[in-house]
Amino acid sequence: ARLLVIVSVVTGISGYEKDGSYSTPKKDRWEMFDAGNANQTFLLAAHSKGVGSVILGVFDENKIRQYISLPENERVTNLIALGYPLEPAKSGPPRKEVSELLEIIE
């Protein structure tokens, strides 16, 4: 990969009330939800520019912190490797029909 993006979140904000209590029963999992939304948007933007990408979830956060400065209340959620593909991507499995994935409850 030509570039590696480090994705991080500030802890104790998303999913918390001003008094520090959790906003929902999901507790602190909202940070990862927000990071996932950011990752998806970033990857779609990269793809629109012809850039290949892959999300990496296996990493050593302590080693990363040796190379970059992060505040104590910030933690790394994942990495994104980026680069221009040498070959066009192979076609994946056929897409499912929307009716297989969506149920409308009236």
Steps between C-alpha positions, in 0.01 A plus 500: 500500500622848419321660792376395840223695674466475877138536611440603859220610730490733797369297790229610740302721259286301257221323688552695822301769677662818631515346848702206366220244516414285199232634263369153411536137612761463221742676738830591332444303179385818322864593444548196279170567321620852416840369391328244275295774331814707449686198357224420254477859376878522465522170308218596265672832427830319434327254269342787304855624429624156389690434823494151646460456874470247777408543867748343741387411849809313618769739623705589805370831634802545728736480201286748305519741794882483474477661155214747541384721781150427625340647811428253781124527437538394136531140385570335167202306361650372176738566214419547132755398237469695175657466158435482130420143391741336255211308344128567480304347787349162430125490501357382831195283554174622345310757704198385693162636412375774732206277593749249648647764730211727589176435682240776519286476810176696483 
